[in-house]
Amino acid sequence: MTNNINPLVRKITLLGIPVVIVVLVIWASQQRSQKFDGERAFADLEKQVSFGPRIPGSEAHTQTVEYIREVLEENRWSVEVQETSMLNQPIRNVIGRKGEGIPWIILGAHYDSRLKADRDPDPQKKEQPVPGASDGASGVAVLLELARVIPSDFNGQIWLVFFDAEDNGRIPGWDWILGSQAFVRDLNGKPDAVVVVDMVGDADLNIYEERYSDSDLTREIWNIANSLGYSKEFIAQPNHSILDDHLPFLQAGIRAVDIIDIDYPYWHTSQDTPDKTSANSLQVVGDTLLHFLTQRNRKQ
């Protein structure tokens, strides 16, 4: 009689059922890892806010850098903290890298929060720092969850860049987007696409096309969102022109797009707290970006 049993199956059978269970658990874990989890991203948002306002030089700022590094390293990303400066202000950009070659895609978000809640309706709170739940923590949360679920067999290279010092324009000694300016200044090579994610936690999410952004890249991402049933959140019409971390890339001739809900009513106020945000909003953005990366992967 011929033994047609697959050698791997025979080995597992000889070792016993517990080995089969372990194999199935590993397989199931790998399958789950391909799906963006908005609730897990929301926990990342809450974690950042729990540190306190992530203003440069604060303990909360340092804790956030270490938290980002920890999540990236746990998920096998190569991590660098870029120590540099702009306007004599220290800059700490956190860079996670995976893969090599092309396409080369950068996803970015700023992790700092604003020094002053100068849009707060309460005059007594205008000098307080902003909690930064949507404005900062939401974009970081999306990138951290993507760090967990981006397929390990992605063709090309992906960088997740967490920019410092984005949010302190109109404050003496500061300006907007210092971290991304420093990053692009020191960048070697030209990425194929850059996607900046900012202020995407709003429970009433409305992301319009940003006018400075690359039009082809914008159309590609908004079409993906529409195909996923997210046309209510990704509104396919231009609205604002926004000074954000995508601009230094555009000025360097690199295709870039800004995904941002600038109409968030708690922007730069003391009320930018987790209760004004939602896991569903993070899910919408995370799903869209994961499908964007998957489609880019298939084109190679």
N, C-alpha and C positions, 0 to 999 in steps of 0.2 A: 504494500500500500504506500502511495506517495504522500509525503508530508508537505502539504501546500500552505501551512500556517506561516504567515509573515514572521520573520525573525524577531522584529520588534515586539509584535504581539506575543510571541512565544516567551520572550524575555520578561515582558510585563506580567504574563500569566505565572511564570515561575516565581517571580518576586512577590506576587500576591496582590490582592485587591487594593490595599492601601496605596500602592504605587500608582494604580489607575486613577484613584481619587486625586492624588497630587497632580498628575498630569492634567486631569480635567479642570482642576482648580486653576492651574497656571494658564490653561487655554482660555477659560472663562474670563480670567483677569485681563488677558491680552485683548479679548474682544471688547470688554467694557472700556478699556483704555482708549479705544478709538472714538468714544462719544464724549462730547463736551458736557460737563455737569455744572449747570448754573448754580445749584445749591452749594456745591463745593467752592465755586468761584466767589459766591456771596460770603462764605466763611472767610475767604482770603481778604475780602473787603473789610469785613468786621474786625479781623485781626489787625489790619493796618490802623484802623481808626482807634482801636483799643490802646495802641502805643501812645496816642496823643497826636497833636498837630506835628506833621513831619517837616518842620521848618529847618533849614540848613543850620547845622551846628548843634541841634538839639539831640537829646538821648533818643527820642522817638525816631528821628531821622536815621541815627545809627542802627537802631533796632530793625528798622525797615530794610536797610541795606543787608543786614545779616539774615533776615527772614527771606528776602528774595534769593540770596545766595544759597541758603539752605534748601529751598524748594527746587532750585535749578540743579544743584548737585545731587539731590535725592533722585532726580529724574535723568541723570547722566548727561547733563549739559556741561560743556567746558565753560568755566566762569572766570571773568576778569572784572575787577573793579578799576575803572579808568580814573586815576587821580590826576586832575589837571586844574586849570583855573580860567576864569573869564572875568574881566573888570576887577581884578584882584580879589575875586570871590572864589573860595575853594569849590571844586566841582568833583562829585563822585558819581560817575555813570556806571551802572552795572550792566555787563554784556554777557549774555549766554549764547554759546555757539554750538551748532550741531551740523554735521555733514560737511561736504566740500564740493567744489565745482559749481555748475550752473543747473537750474536757476539759483541766483543768490537773492534771497528775499529777507528784508528787515522788517520786523514788527516792533513798534516803539510805543512807549507810554511814559509819562512823567510820574515820579513817585513823591515829589515834594509837595507841600501844601503852602498856601499863601500866608505871609506874615501878618497881614491885616485884613479883617473882614470889612473892608471899606464900603461895601454895598449893603451893609446891614441896615435895616430900617430903624434899629435902636441906636441912637448916637453913642450911647455908653458902651456899645459892643464893637464899634468900628475899629478900635485899636487892638482888639483881641485876634489871635490867630484863627484861621479857618480850619474846622475839623477835616474837611476834604474827603468826604465819603464818595461823592461822584467825581469831584474835581481832583483827580489824582488816584485815589484808591480803586476806582472802578476799572480804569484802563489797565492798571497793574494786575488786578484780579483776573481780568480776561487773559492777559499774557501768561500768568502763572498757571491757570488751568490749561491753556494751550500747551504749556511746557510739559504737562502730564500726558497729553493725549495725542500730540503730533506723532504720526507713525514713524517708527524707527527706520523704515526702509525708504524714507523720503529721498528722492533724487535731488542732488544739489545741496545747497547749504541754507540754513535758516539762522538768523540772528534775532534774539529777543533783547532789545535794548531798553533799559529803564533809565530815563533821563532825569538828571538832577536840575534844580534851579530853573524850572520853567516859569514859575508863577508869581514872580515878584517885581514885575514892571510897575512904573509910576511910584516907586519907593526909592528914596535917596540911596545911592551906592549900588543899586540893582538895575536890572533890565529884564525883559521877557526872554525866554528860550535860551538861556545861557548854556545849559547842558547840551542841548542838541547842536548849538553853534560850535561848541568845543569839540563835540564828537565828529562833526562833518569836517571841521578844520584839520583834524588829525587822521581822517579816514583815508586808507589806501585802497584804490580800486573803485569800481562803480557798480553798485547793486542794480539788479534788474528792476526791482520795485521796492518801495518803502510804504508801509501802512502805519499811520499814527492813530492810536486809539485814546480818546480823551473825553471825559464827562459822558460816559455811556451807561451810567447807573440809574438815571432818572426813571422812576416808576412809570411815568407817562412819557415814554421814549419817542422822540421825534428827531430823526437824523436826516437832515437835508443835505443835498450835494453842496460841498464847500467850493466856492468859486475859484480859489487859487489852485486847487488840486488838479492833477493831471486828468484830463477829461476821459481818456480811454480807460485808465485804471479805475476811475470813478464809475464809469458805465459797467465795467466788468463786475465790480463788487456789488453794485446796486441790482444788477440783473440776477446775480446769485441769490441775493436776499429775496428778491421777488419770487424766484423759483422755489424758495423754501417757505413761501407764504408770509414773508415779513415785509410786504410792501407798505403796511400801515406804519411800521417803525422806520424803514428806510424809504424816505419820500423822494421820488425821482424828479426833483426839480431843484435848481440852485436857489440858495437863499443868502447866507452871509459870506463875507470874505474875512477870514479869521487868521490872526497872527498866532501861529502855533508851531509845534516842533517839526512839522513837515516843510516849513519854508526854507530852512538852511539847505535841505536836500534839493528842493526845486531850484534854488539859486545856484547850486553846483551842477545843474543839468541832470539831476537824477529824478526819475519819475516817482512821484509821491502823492499820497492822498491822506486827507484828514477825516477821520470818522468821529464826529463830535455832535453832541446835542447842546448847542450853545444857548438854547432857550430855557434851560433849567432855571426855575425861579429862585433857587437857593444859592446860585453861583456867587462866590465871594461873600457869603454871609455866615454867621454863626450857626445857621440852621442846615448847613450841608452835612447832614448826619445820616446814618444807615437807614433810618425809618423813612427817608424820602427816596430810597432806592429800592431795587427789587432784583431777586435772582432771575426772574424772567427776562428782564432787560439784558442782563449779562449773558443769558442763554442765547438770545436773539443774535447778539453781536458775535459771541463765540462760535455758534453754529455757522454763521456766515463766513467767518474767517477760516474756519477749519475746512469748509467746502472750497473756499478760494485756494487754499494751499493744495488741497487734493486735486483740483482741476489743473493747477499749475504743474503738479507732479505728473499728471497723465499726459501733458503736452510734450514731455521730454522723451 
